[in-house]
Amino acid sequence: MKKKNPSCPQCKSDNVVVIVYGYPEDMDTYLKDIENGTLALGGCCMGEDDPIWFCNNCHNEFGKRFTTLEERK
């Protein structure tokens, strides 16, 4: 079973989505998801301390990227 996205530590909102990094293969799909507020783009370059979560309400970025898919389950 998939875990629920966390609440924003800054504003306590549940309107939080995952930040996706890397070059998107299908930009149209990504743009629709961004417009719908179901994901946020983090850019093409990734670092070890990049955040994984984006709050659609206050635009806070927080958390660390997962190192394995198992951590997301």
C-alpha positions, -999 to +999 in steps of 0.1 A: +000+000+000+013+035-010+020+060+018+000+092+019+020+124+011+031+142+042+016+175+054+036+207+048+057+214+079+054+252+072+016+257+067+003+222+077-016+219+043-022+184+028-020+199-007+015+184-011+029+168-043+061+150-052+089+169-070+101+152-102+137+156-113+153+149-146+144+156-182+108+147-189+101+124-219+066+136-224+065+173-216+028+176-225+019+151-197+041+169-172+027+203-181-009+189-175+002+174-142+018+207-131-013+226-142-035+202-122-013+205-092-004+168-091+034+172-094+061+198-094+092+199-116+126+201-098+149+206-127+172+185-147+202+186-123+199+166-091+219+169-059+220+149-027+200+174-006+173+182-032+138+183-016+111+157-026+079+174-016+063+207-028+034+224-011+009+239-036-004+263-010+027+280+004+053+267-022+075+253+005+099+225-007+109+200+020+121+164+026+148+145+009+146+124-023+142+087-017+171+065-025+150+035-033+115+028-046+109+007-015+110+038+007+080+052-012+058+022-006 
